[in-house]
Amino acid sequence: MSQKKINIVIAGATGYVGLDLVYYLSKHPKVNISYLCAQKNLGKNIRYFDKRIKKKLPKISNLKNVNWSSIDLLFLSLPNGEAQKIIKNLYKFKHLKFIDLSADFRIENSNKYKMWYSKNHNAKSLITESIYSIPELTKDRIKKFRIIANPGCYPTSIQLVLIPLLKKSLIKTDNITIDSKSGYSGAGKSFKTRFTHKNFYESIFAYSVQKHRHMSELDQELKKYSKNKIKYTFNPHLLPTFRGILSSVYIELNKKINLNRIHSELTKFHFKNKFVHIKKINTPMGNGNVLNTNNCEISVCGSRYNNKVVIFSAIDNLVKGASGQAIQNMNIAYNFKESLGLK
């Protein structure tokens, strides 16, 4: 494990994800938080926004004030479209690495990025310099890149289930159904303007049925692991809870494949992945155990039909779906213990 401490900057420090980043990184033994940056509330103490943060940290400042020659890593927890501009301007600092928690470097094709996010990509030449990184799938390659694209929360919960099965061609790929439910923090602090349905805090709300932005990630990544064309239905729902995701993945098995084989394959694939826990077959499961952790719990369950299985996957959308996964990526990139700062 590397002995050197690294100096970091967190841009977007006062958002939901940004605050979780500050909270975990303030306790990380190999990290020195040099700057906390935001557009508003300049000069304020970060504890004004999150009382969990006990360590004395720099007051909120503008990104323009950063001395980049002394910084090793920039975390960007910003609205889509902003990180690409900042990274483009700062990429000249060859010692500097970036972990982007927006969608700016998740999509490998700039035309598809524009199609899904309705924005032109302003750093097209840097897309090939980045890696889309769920650490459990990319550990061996992270260190080669200066730009790490942190995946979306829904796609993280889904890919940890599907990719091991697609790699082994265990399931039919023409009719996968994914039902995901998330706490409202996934929409950011502007959730009240994005979701205006009645009885917000007492109801469940289905949205973006035909075209949710995270489908662009799933389209891109899932096809890398399958010889056959993948057809899936993805329905996201908003829950009246602050954090957490539960994804229910409905699959049909290929011939001669049974429930035990699916469970065995997932167990084997994730055996060395500290943060992924495979439950016993047919374990009823929610997301309560994973809240405020970087863990993913997975339960493989049979249905009334032998060739159909439902797999539940639970994560905390703000931690394993965002800040915790970003820190996990950082730990690998800098030769720290993968779980450091995430216990």
C-alpha positions in Angstrom: 0.0 0.0 0.0 1.3 3.5 -0.9 2.5 5.5 2.1 2.1 8.9 0.5 -0.9 11.2 1.4 -2.6 12.8 -1.6 -4.0 16.3 -1.8 -7.5 16.5 -3.2 -10.2 19.0 -4.2 -13.9 18.3 -4.1 -16.0 20.4 -6.6 -19.7 20.4 -5.8 -19.0 19.8 -2.1 -22.4 20.9 -0.8 -24.7 18.6 -2.9 -25.9 15.3 -1.5 -23.2 13.3 -3.1 -20.6 16.0 -2.5 -21.3 16.0 1.3 -21.0 12.2 1.4 -17.6 12.5 -0.3 -16.5 15.1 2.2 -17.7 13.0 5.1 -15.9 9.8 4.1 -12.8 11.5 2.8 -12.4 13.7 5.9 -11.8 10.4 7.8 -9.6 8.8 5.1 -6.0 8.3 6.5 -4.3 8.9 3.1 -6.2 12.0 2.0 -5.7 15.7 2.7 -8.7 17.8 1.7 -7.0 21.0 0.3 -10.1 22.7 -1.1 -13.9 22.4 -0.9 -15.5 24.2 -3.8 -19.0 25.3 -4.8 -20.7 28.0 -6.7 -22.7 29.4 -3.7 -22.1 29.8 0.0 -18.5 30.8 -0.4 -16.7 31.3 2.9 -19.1 29.0 4.8 -18.1 26.1 6.9 -19.0 22.7 5.5 -20.5 21.7 8.9 -23.2 24.2 8.2 -24.5 21.6 5.6 -23.6 18.4 7.3 -23.2 18.0 11.1 -21.6 14.5 10.6 -18.4 16.2 9.5 -16.3 16.7 12.6 -12.9 17.5 11.2 -11.8 21.1 10.7 -11.7 21.6 6.9 -11.1 24.5 4.5 -14.1 26.8 4.1 -16.0 26.7 0.8 -14.2 28.5 -2.0 -14.3 29.0 -5.8 -12.6 26.5 -8.0 -10.7 29.4 -9.6 -8.7 29.9 -6.3 -7.1 26.4 -6.4 -3.4 26.1 -6.7 -3.4 23.1 -9.1 0.4 22.4 -8.9 -0.1 21.1 -5.3 -3.2 18.9 -6.1 -3.2 15.2 -7.0 -6.8 14.5 -7.5 -10.0 16.4 -8.3 -13.5 14.9 -7.5 -16.2 16.5 -9.6 -19.8 16.1 -8.3 -21.4 18.6 -10.6 -24.4 18.8 -13.0 -23.9 17.0 -16.4 -22.0 19.2 -18.8 -19.8 21.0 -16.3 -17.0 18.4 -15.5 -16.0 18.1 -19.2 -15.3 21.8 -19.4 -13.2 21.8 -16.2 -11.3 18.7 -17.1 -10.5 20.0 -20.5 -9.0 23.2 -19.0 -7.0 21.3 -16.3 -5.8 18.2 -18.3 -2.5 20.1 -19.0 -1.5 19.5 -15.4 0.0 16.0 -16.1 0.2 15.0 -12.5 -3.5 15.6 -11.9 -6.2 12.9 -11.9 -10.0 13.3 -12.1 -12.9 11.3 -10.8 -16.1 12.5 -12.4 -19.4 11.6 -10.8 -21.6 13.1 -13.5 -22.4 11.4 -16.9 -19.8 13.5 -18.9 -17.3 10.6 -19.5 -19.6 7.6 -19.0 -20.7 7.5 -22.7 -18.0 6.5 -25.2 -19.7 8.0 -28.2 -20.1 11.8 -28.1 -23.1 11.6 -30.5 -24.9 9.3 -28.1 -24.0 11.5 -25.2 -25.8 14.4 -27.0 -28.8 12.2 -27.9 -29.3 11.1 -24.2 -28.3 14.3 -22.4 -29.2 17.0 -25.0 -25.7 18.6 -24.7 -22.7 18.9 -27.0 -19.6 17.2 -25.6 -16.9 19.9 -25.2 -14.0 17.5 -24.6 -14.5 14.8 -27.2 -10.8 14.1 -27.5 -10.6 13.2 -23.8 -13.3 10.5 -23.8 -10.8 7.9 -25.0 -8.5 9.0 -22.1 -11.2 8.0 -19.6 -12.4 4.7 -18.1 -16.0 3.9 -17.1 -15.2 2.1 -13.8 -17.3 -0.1 -11.5 -14.2 -1.3 -9.5 -15.4 -4.9 -9.3 -15.2 -5.0 -13.1 -12.2 -2.8 -13.9 -9.7 -3.2 -11.1 -6.8 -4.2 -13.4 -7.2 -1.2 -15.7 -8.0 1.8 -13.4 -4.4 2.8 -12.8 -3.8 3.4 -16.6 -6.2 6.4 -16.7 -6.2 9.9 -15.4 -10.0 10.4 -15.9 -12.3 7.9 -14.1 -15.9 8.1 -15.0 -18.0 7.0 -11.9 -21.0 5.0 -13.0 -24.6 5.9 -12.3 -26.4 4.4 -9.3 -29.0 2.4 -11.1 -26.5 0.9 -13.5 -24.2 -0.1 -10.7 -26.8 -2.1 -8.9 -27.8 -3.8 -12.2 -24.4 -4.5 -13.7 -23.1 -6.2 -10.6 -25.9 -8.8 -11.1 -26.1 -9.1 -14.9 -22.5 -8.9 -16.1 -21.2 -12.1 -14.4 -24.2 -14.0 -15.9 -23.7 -12.5 -19.4 -20.0 -13.4 -19.4 -20.9 -17.0 -18.9 -23.9 -17.0 -21.3 -26.2 -18.3 -18.6 -29.3 -16.3 -19.4 -31.5 -15.4 -22.3 -30.8 -11.9 -23.5 -34.0 -11.0 -25.4 -36.4 -10.3 -22.6 -34.8 -9.0 -19.4 -36.9 -6.9 -17.1 -35.4 -4.5 -14.5 -37.5 -2.8 -11.9 -35.5 -0.3 -9.8 -36.6 1.8 -6.9 -34.6 4.7 -5.5 -34.7 7.2 -2.7 -35.3 10.7 -3.8 -31.7 11.9 -3.1 -30.8 10.4 -6.4 -32.5 13.4 -8.1 -30.2 15.8 -6.2 -31.2 18.8 -4.2 -33.5 20.0 -7.0 -35.8 16.9 -6.6 -38.8 19.0 -5.6 -38.7 20.9 -8.9 -38.1 17.7 -11.0 -40.8 15.6 -9.3 -44.1 17.5 -8.5 -46.5 14.6 -8.0 -49.0 14.7 -5.2 -48.2 13.2 -1.7 -44.5 13.1 -2.6 -43.4 11.8 0.9 -46.2 9.2 1.1 -46.2 7.6 -2.3 -44.2 5.7 -5.0 -43.8 7.3 -8.4 -42.8 5.6 -11.7 -41.0 7.8 -14.2 -38.9 7.9 -17.4 -40.4 4.5 -18.5 -39.3 4.7 -22.2 -36.1 6.6 -22.0 -34.2 7.0 -18.7 -30.7 8.4 -19.2 -29.1 5.5 -17.4 -30.2 3.3 -20.2 -27.4 4.8 -22.3 -24.8 3.3 -19.8 -26.6 -0.1 -19.7 -26.8 -0.2 -23.5 -23.1 0.5 -23.8 -21.8 -1.8 -21.1 -24.0 -4.8 -21.2 -23.4 -5.5 -24.9 -19.6 -5.7 -24.2 -20.3 -8.9 -22.3 -22.7 -10.7 -24.6 -22.5 -12.2 -28.1 -26.3 -11.8 -28.5 -28.3 -8.7 -28.8 -29.6 -7.6 -25.4 -33.2 -6.5 -25.0 -34.4 -5.3 -21.7 -37.1 -3.2 -20.1 -35.9 -0.8 -17.3 -38.5 0.9 -15.1 -37.2 3.3 -12.4 -39.4 4.3 -9.4 -39.0 7.1 -6.8 -39.5 6.1 -3.2 -40.5 8.4 -0.3 -37.2 7.6 1.4 -34.0 9.7 1.3 -31.4 7.1 0.2 -31.1 3.6 -1.1 -31.8 1.5 -4.2 -33.4 -1.9 -4.7 -33.3 -3.3 -8.2 -35.3 -6.4 -9.1 -33.9 -8.1 -12.2 -36.1 -10.7 -13.9 -34.3 -13.2 -16.1 -35.0 -16.4 -18.1 -32.4 -19.1 -17.9 -30.7 -20.8 -20.8 -31.3 -24.5 -21.2 -29.6 -26.8 -18.6 -29.0 -23.8 -16.3 -30.8 -23.7 -12.9 -31.2 -21.5 -9.9 -28.2 -23.1 -8.1 -25.9 -22.4 -11.1 -26.9 -18.7 -11.1 -26.2 -18.4 -7.4 -23.0 -20.3 -7.7 -21.7 -18.1 -10.6 -22.5 -14.9 -8.8 -20.8 -16.2 -5.6 -17.7 -17.2 -7.5 -17.5 -14.0 -9.5 -17.8 -11.7 -6.4 -15.8 -13.9 -4.0 -12.9 -11.5 -3.7 -15.1 -8.3 -4.0 -15.2 -7.1 -0.4 -18.3 -4.9 -0.9 -20.5 -7.4 -2.7 -22.4 -9.9 -0.6 -24.3 -12.7 -2.1 -27.1 -13.9 0.2 -28.4 -17.5 0.6 -30.8 -18.6 -2.2 -34.4 -17.3 -1.8 -33.5 -14.8 0.9 -36.1 -12.0 1.2 -34.3 -8.7 0.9 -34.6 -5.0 1.1 -32.1 -2.2 1.1 -32.0 -1.6 4.9 -28.7 -3.3 5.5 -26.8 -1.3 2.9 -27.8 2.2 3.8 -24.8 4.4 4.6 -22.4 1.7 3.5 -20.5 1.0 0.3 -22.0 -2.6 0.2 -24.1 -4.3 -2.4 -26.3 -7.1 -1.3 -27.6 -9.6 -3.9 -30.3 -12.3 -3.4 -31.1 -14.9 -6.1 -34.6 -16.2 -5.8 -36.6 -18.8 -7.7 -40.1 -18.1 -9.2 -43.0 -20.5 -9.8 -41.3 -21.4 -13.1 -38.1 -23.3 -13.1 -36.6 -21.3 -16.0 -37.3 -17.9 -14.5 -35.4 -16.2 -11.7 -35.6 -12.9 -10.0 -32.4 -11.3 -8.5 -32.6 -8.5 -6.0 -29.7 -6.0 -5.8 -29.5 -3.4 -3.0 -27.1 -0.5 -2.7 -27.0 3.0 -1.2 -27.4 5.3 -4.2 -25.2 8.0 -2.5 -22.4 5.7 -1.4 -21.9 2.6 -3.6 -23.9 4.3 -6.3 -21.7 7.5 -6.1 -19.3 8.7 -3.4 -18.2 5.4 -2.0 -17.6 3.9 -5.4 -15.6 7.0 -6.3 -13.4 6.6 -3.2 -13.1 2.9 -4.1 -11.8 3.9 -7.5 -9.4 6.4 -5.9 -8.0 3.8 -3.6 -7.2 1.5 -6.4 -5.8 4.3 -8.6 -3.3 5.3 -5.8 -2.4 1.8 -4.6 -4.3 2.2 -1.3 -6.2 -0.6 0.3 -9.4 -0.8 -1.7 -11.6 -0.6 1.4 -9.7 2.3 3.1 -12.0 5.0 4.4 -15.1 3.0 3.6 -15.7 0.8 6.7 
